Amino acid sequence: MIRGERRAMIRSDIPGLSLSRQCQILSISRSSIYYRPRGESRENLALMRRIDELFLKYPFYGSRQMVHHLAREGLRVGRHRIRRDNVKNVNIGSKTGHDVGVKTRQSRMI
């Protein structure tokens, strides 16, 4: 049984069986029944949209070039945030180097 199914089995209206005990029986953490995921903030959505626009215009930009370009626009963003929030989520990154197909010594000899 997957975690989501087990979490759905927990009910607060069972007398004599506390939420803590139900979580213990189902082998899930008690904090997971209270967790409610938050959506993205407006600022973060605007930033991700801008990075997407820039990536479409400059597909060869990596996270460092993207940081410098955004800094010129007045947006202070760290390189690791760009990598975490955008590069991994929308699969962007520099299209140079071994991604393009660097030839090995063996392939040049043929």
Sequence and secondary structure as in RCSB ss.txt:
>XXXX:A:sequence
MIRGERRAMIRSDIPGLSLSRQCQILSISRSSIYYRPRGESRENLALMRRIDELFLKYPFYGSRQMVHHLAREGL
RVGRHRIRRDNVKNVNIGSKTGHDVGVKTRQSRMI
>XXXX:A:secstr
  HHHHHHT  TT TT  HHHHHHHHT  THHHH       HHHHHHHHHHHHHHHH TT  HHHHHHHHHHTT 
   HHHHIIIIIHHHT     GGGT    HHHHH 
